[in-house]
Amino acid sequence: MAFDRKAKSEEMMVVTTNYDEEPRRYATIINTTTLACLQRVDTTDLELSSTVKIATRTLHYDSSTKVAIKFDNPWWISKFGITEGGVANTDLPIRVCVYPSYNIHDKLDEPAVLLCTYTWSQDATRIGSLVNLDSPRGEDELKGLLLYNLARLHSTGSSFEEVYAMIKGSYITHHGFDWAMDDFSSGAFALFGPGQFRSLYPHLVRPAADSRFHIVGEASSANSAWNGGSIDSAYRGVWNFLERFKAYGLQEKMIEEWGTVPELETGKDGFAHLLVALGMLTQEQLAKGEKEVIKGATS
């Protein structure tokens, strides 16, 4: 991606990919990739701050792995009376088993899916080492571990052998997914380290390249690592895009349709317009402003 300040039209943002013979031009780019993926994009000419570049290299993305199994019946309901959605926690390798809430009223003699393990951090790394990109092929060890752990988890007060035989006999197929191995994310979600939120977040939410380049996603939200953070950041990105091009009527429609997000604080008392104003400055202007602030603070 590149930014062309000398372009004669409003389409100053230039995108070059391996799939298009000619570059594409846009008035604005709202980046929704993770910072890990953004690091692999050539952003040399986007006038990104040095802090944003540091964030793409250093902000930690945690691991997360999920494996779901399709059984020929919801045995957790029929055999163990688990009739509501929820989770079971264990010190077994599967760690967290998630019981679905969307199919609790389905027929008990029809296939059902159980999220038998949902892990993150080191637990996810260990389960993820058994997950293949073409899951479930070549995952006999993973399958065996999951079935055994499920039987251990649910055999309290029952014969382990009987529970294991029942669960194993109900197995149809499974699918595992490791976000650390996904080339579209290269990690599950951002976890700010000590001091990182204070130093990185203000720069991640500020537009760049004449306020035509916006970073959105849970990593650029006060609610990082949550879906809600992704939604809030998307709202902010669209709002700042409209602010940049003075589309105030559309901003009003956004408020009417979806309200506002606390971290943006829209309106005359908010700071969105300041983020956009800063994003429109050149690198030279920003550097000069920083020098003036330092000079004023030390005088």
Buried (B, 14 or more C-beta within 10 A) or exposed (E): BBBBEEEEEEBBBBEEEEEEEEEEBBBBBBBBBBBBBBBEBEBEEBBBBEBBBBBBEEBEBBBBBBBBBBBEBBBBBEBBEBBEEEEBEBEBBBBBBBBBEEBBEBEEEEBBBBBBBBBBEEBBBBBBEBBEEEBBEEBEEBBEBBBBBBBBBBBEEEEEEEBBEBBBEBBEEBBBBBBBBBEEBBBBBBBBEEEBBEEBBEBBBBBBBBBBBBBBBBBBBBBBBEEBBBBBBBBBBBBBBBBBBEBEEEBEEBEEEEEBBEBBEBEEEBBBBEBBBBBBBEEEEBEEEEEEEEEEEEE
